[in-house]
Amino acid sequence: MTLPTTLIAPLSAMSGAQIRIPSMLTTKKPNCEQIIDLLPEPFVIIDRDYKILAANRAYRNHYGVENDDLLGRHCYEVSHHANAPCSERGELCPLEEVFNTGKPCQAIHRHHDKDNNEKYVRFQTIPIVDDDGEVMYIGKYVQALSQAGKNAGLLVGRSPAFLQMSNLLQRVAPTQSAVLLLGENGVGKGKVAAYIHFHSKRRNKPFVIMDGGMLDENLIESELFGAEKGAVTGTNNCKIGLFEAANGGTLFIDEICELPLSLQTKLLRALESGTIRRIGGNEYINIDVRIIAATNRDVQRMVAEGQFRQDLYYRLSAFPIHIPPLRNRREDIIALTEHFLTHQPEDGRHIPLSSEVIDKLLEHDFPGNIRELRNTIERAVILACDDSLAPTHIVLEEGNIFSNRQEKARQAIEHLIQRRGRLTEQMVLDALTQCDGHRARAAQLLHVSERTLYRHIKRLKID
């Protein structure tokens, strides 16, 4: 096989790397295997039938397979220990993507390494074309993700609902498109936003978070756009806003629907023009920021009722992604539980899960979603001390957390929110009263996050 020129470029792009050419290559034209062996990362060439045609030494070492046992095998047999392509198991198949589009593709998968451990890898797949530009093969670089990379850029799950969402994330992450994340409280919208940033071309630039649930309109404006010295009470110096802080990177605006209409107008102007102006300033500042927004509200209904600007909605929803609630991805509950157990801050000890504990977790609907599961596991570890987890350590909310009285209050408060758009002092007080001061339940009643409710409470100075 003759190595296409499309594979030579990565060699010259390895900054700081030294390439030692074997003496045999100085006397005759190198073949494909000799060239790809110079690549430090695992690399493989695959045909449209998923069969491996060539692999470098790093690839063989990574998967623990000798060359004679590797060539001619299906790629999914080696990497996934599966008998069918990724697409038939709900994952994005990079080979099919490249052959269908003729363009490079990158994705995150869980592969089996040489020790048969499942580990996350990021790979980039490139087309290998003939003289007429037709894709004949694909070349795939494989990069094992470090532990730090896991925490920053990986999501846990294997359920169909999760894989469907993951496929969308992998498609949109490398682009510059705005993303609108939709989902209930506790589903992990912040984690998904971080995942998109980590797997984008901006991963080495700032990832800045802004919570749209902050109450004071002037405070939100100065937080986003900054303020000149003395323009806002308490600013004795020039204040840099979050747009400037995120320049070159990603700005994640959580609870976007909590922004007042006046600020929505300014936000739209900034997105359309690529410029901002600090409060009290005269000069426009150029910005290069990717926007990821999130909400647990029905944005389309808010647009129809005039509570959210239609043009801003269209600008932000270039690529909407619905994050499924945990009750719709029960297959992931155990994997998430094991993840939380592994990452307990106290120690790194392995805590096994008994079948009784697993059954109890799977029977629960988790209305608080992943946040509720994480808190449940953290509480269970504390209760268990140094013992194994038992069903008695799993403390769950039984049944509907709302009584009939609270359900009527919820409907009344929801009606007021739909009419007025933003929370009022009376809404907060009514919700806290109906929930007997339970803040988590009051937040769910009000369709806001606990952070937003806490800021309302702090502003109202409620004990």
N, C-alpha and C positions, 0 to 999 in steps of 0.2 A: 504494500500500500504506500502511495506517495503522500507525504504530509502536505495538506493545503496551506496556502500562505496565511489563511485566517487564524492558524494556530501559532504562527511565528511571533505575532505581535505581543502576546503575553510574556514571552521571554525577554523582550527588550524593555517591557514595562516594569520589570521587577527592580525597583529602585534599590540601590545599594547591594544587590546580589551579584556574586561573581559566578560565572558559568565556565566550568572547565570542560573543554571539548576533548573527548577521548581521541587518542592518536589515530584510531582507525577511521575517524571521521575526516581527518585531514588528507586522506589518500583516496577516498571515494565518496560518492554522494550518500548522505545518511538516509536510512529508511525511517518510517514513521515511529517504530518502537524506540529507536535510538534517540530521536528528537524528544518525544514526550517523556522519556526518562530523565531529561534535564529539568523538567518542571518539579518544583519542590512539593507542591500540593498534589493529592490524589487526582488523577485525570484518567478518563476512559472515553473510548470512541464506540458508539452504538449505532446499529442500523435501524431501519424503520420497523423491523420485526422484533425489536427489543433485544437483539443479540449483541453480545460484546465482541468487538472485532480486535480491539487493542486496549491495553491498560498499562500505565507506567508502574514503576516499582513502588512508589508511594501508595498507589491504589491497592496493589496486591498486598502490601504490608498492612494497610488499614483494615482490610477485610479478611486477612489471613488466608488467602487463596493463592496457590501457585499458578503460574501462567498456563500450564497444560490443563489445569482443572477450571480455568476461567474462560478461555476463549470459546465462543460458541454458546455459552450459557446465557439465559435471559437475565437482564440487569436486575429485575425485581427479585429473582431467586437469590442473588448475591447480597443485595443491600437490604431487602425487606424480609427475606426468608419466606416469601410468598409464592403462590402458584398462579397469580394473575396480576396484570398491570395495576398501577396505582389508581387509575381512573375507575376501575371496576370495584374498588374498595372505598370510593368517595373522595380520594385525594386528587390534587392537581398533578397530572402526568406531564412532566417537562418535555419528554420526547414528543408526545402528541402535540403539545403546544407549539414547539418549534417547527415540526413538519407541517402543521396547519397554517402557521402565520409567517414562517420564514424569518422570524425575529428571535433574538436571544430571550431567555426566560430565566428567572431566578425564583427559588422557593426554599422553604424549610420543611424537612421531613425527619422522621425518626428512623434511623438505620441501625442495623445490627453490626457491631464491630467484630473484630477477630475473636474476642472473648464471649461473643454471643450476648453482649449487653446492648440494650436499646439506648441510643444516644442521638441527640439532635444534631443535625448537620445542615449547613446552608450550602446550596450549590447553585452554580450558574451554568446554564446550558446554552451552547452556541451552535448555529448551523454551520455545517461543512458542505459547501456547494461545488458543483462541477463548473466547467467553463461556460455553460449556458445559464448559470445562476440558479439551477435547480438544487434543492436540498437533497443530498444523498445520505448523509450521516449526521449525527450530532456529537459534539464534544462536551463533556461534562466535568467541571471542576468541583471537587468536594472539599468543604472546609468544616472540620469538627468545631462546634461552638464551645468556648470555654465556660467555666462555671459562672463567671461574671456576665458573659453573654447570655447565658440561660436566664439569669434573673432579670436582665434588662429587656430581652427581646424574644421571649418564648411564652407561649400560652399552653395550657395543659388541657388535653382532651382528645378523644378519638371517636366520639359519637357522630352520627350522620349530620345532626344539626351543627355541631362544632366544625366538622370538616367542610360543610357548605360555606360557613362563615369564613373559615380559614382560607379557602380558595379565593374568595373575594379579596381578603386582606393581602394575599400574596400578589394578586394582580394589581392592586392599586398602590401598594407601598412604594414601588420604585418610581412611580409617576409624580408629577407635581400637583395633581388634582386635589381640590378641597374634598374633605370627607365629612359626612354627617353620621354620627353614631347614634342609633336609636335603641332604647332598651330600658327595662325597669331599673329601679334603684338596686344597687348591689351586684349587678351582672358583670361588672369589671370594665366599664367604659374607659376609665383612666388607663388600665392595663393594656387595653386594645390600642388606645392612642399611642402609648409608649412603644408598642410592638410595631405599629406603622412607621413611627419615626426611626426606630432602630434599624429597620430593614429598608430604609430609603437612602437616597444619595446624600441626605442631610444628617446622617447618623452621627457624624463627628462635630456637628454644630449644636447650638442650644436647643433644648426641649423645655419650653416654658409653659407652665400651667396657670390658667386664670379661671377662677370660680365666678360664674355669672350670677351666683346667688347672693353676692354681697349687696347690701341694701342701699347704701347711700349712692345716689346717681353721680354726684360729683366725685366721690371716691373711685367709683368704677371708671369714670372717664379719665381721671388722672393716672389710675393704675394702667390703663390701656395705652394712652397716648402721651403720658408724661406731662410735666408742667414746668413753666419757667419760674425762676426765683420770685417768690411773693405772689404768684398768680392764684395759689390755693392756700387757704389758712393752714398754717403750720409748716409750710415749705419755705425754709430759709435759704435753701439752695436749689439749683436746677434738679428736677426729678426726671430720671429716665423711665419711660413707660415700658410696658411688657412687649409692645411691638418692636421697640428698639432693642430690648434685651434679647429678643428671639431672632434678630436679624440674621439671615442666612440659614436659619433652622426652622423649627416648627412651633407654632403657638396653639396650644390646646385650650379651647374655651368650653369649660364644663357648664352645664345648665344654661345653655345659650338662650333659651326661651325666657329666662328671668331678666334679661336685659330690657330696660325701658325702650319705648319706641324711639325716643329722641336719640338715644345712644345707638340704636340699630341703624339709624340713618348715617351717623358718623362712621360706623363700622363698615357699612356698605361702600361709602365713599373711599375709605382707605383700601378696601379690597379691590375696587375697580381701578383706582388711580395708582396704587402701589406707593402712595405717599401718605404721611401723617403730619399733623401740626400740633405741637404741644399746646396745652392750655396757656393762654397768655402770650403765645409766640406768634410771629409773623411769617416765619420761613417754613417751607414744606421740606420734609425729610424723606428721602427715598428709602424704602424698605423692601426686603426680599424675604417674605415669610410665607410658609405653607400653613394653612388653617385646617385644623381638625376641630369640629364642634360636636357637642353631645347634649342629649336631652332625654328625659323620661316622659315628656309631654307629647300630646298629639299635635304635632306642628301643623299639619295640613288643616286641622280644625281651627287652630289658632289663626292661621292665615285667612280662612274663610270668615272668621268672626272679627277680623281686623286687629287682632292682638299681636300679630307678627307680620313684618313686612314681607310681601310676596316676592319682591325682587331680591331681598336678602336670602330668603328661603331658597330660591332657585340658584343663587350664587353659591350657597353653602352645600346644597344637596346635589352637587355634580356627581357624587358617588355615595349614595346612602347605604349604610350597612346596619341591618338589624341584628343585635346581639341577643341570642335566645336566652330565656330564663332557665334556671337550673332544672326546673321540673320538666322541661322539654329536652333535656340532655342528661337523663339519669345515669346513663352509662359512664358518665365522667365523674360521678360523685366519689367513687372509690379512688380514682387516679388523683383527683384534687385533694382528697383526704390524705393520701400518702405523701403528696407534695407538701401539704401544710405540716405534717408530722416531721418530715425531713428537714424543714426549714424553721423548726422551733428555735427561738433565740437562746433558750437556756442551754441546750446541748445538741449534739448531732447524733444521739443514739437512735437506733432503729426500734420503733415501736410497732410490733405486729398487730394486724387487725384480725380479730376472731370473726367467724361466720355470723355470730349473734350480733356483734357490733355492725357488721356490714348490712345485715338484714334491717336493723333498726334505722340506719342512715337511709337506706333505699326506700323505706316506707314513708319517709317524710317529704313534704312538698317544697320545703325551704322557700317560703314567700319572700324572705330577705335575700335569697339567691346566694351567690358565692360568699358575700360578706357574712351572711348568717352561718354558712358552713364553716368558714374560717374561725369565727368566734366560738362556734360550738366545739370545734376540735381543740382550740386553745384552752377553753374551759375544761374539757375532758382531760387533757394532759395534766392540768393543775390538780384536778380532783384525783387522778390516778397516782400522783406522786411518782414513785419509782416502779410501780406495778404495771402490768399490762392493762390495756384499756378493756373495760367491761361495759355491758349495756347500761349499767347504772350510772356510768360516768358521762353518758351521752344525754344531756339535758336539752330537750326540744320543746318548742311551743306546741301545745296540743290543739288541734282543730283550728278553726278560724280565730284569729287573734282579736277580732272585733265582735263585741256583743251586738244584740239587736239595736240597743240604744246608740252604740257607737257607729253602727252601720247607717242608721238614719242621719246621724250627725255628719258622717262622711259624705253622704249624698248631698246634704245641704251645703256643706263647705265646698264640695266640688262644683256645685252649681254657681256659687258665688265666685269661685276662681274663674270659671268659664266666662262669667259676665264681666268681671273687673280685670282679669289678666294677671294682677300681682297680688301678693298677700297683703292683708291689712292687719293692724294690731288686734282687731276683734277676732279675725280668723284664727290667729295664733293662739289667743287666749281660749277661744272656744275649743280648739283641737286639744290643747293641753288639759282642759277641764274634762272633756269627754274621755280622754285616755288616762285620767287620774295621774297626770304629770309624767307619764311614760313618754320620753322624748322620741324614741325610735318609732313607737306606734303613732305618735302625733305627726311625725315627719311623713310616714306612709299615708296617713289620713289626708295630709295637705299636698301629697304628690311632690314633695321636695326632698332633698337629701338632709341627713342629720346635720351636716355642716351648715346648710342654709338656715335651718330652723334654729340652730345654736346662735347664729349671728342675729336673727330676729330677737331671740330671747335676751341676748347681751345688750342689744340696742334698747329694748324695753325695760331692761334691768329687772327681769323676773327671777325670783329665787327658785 
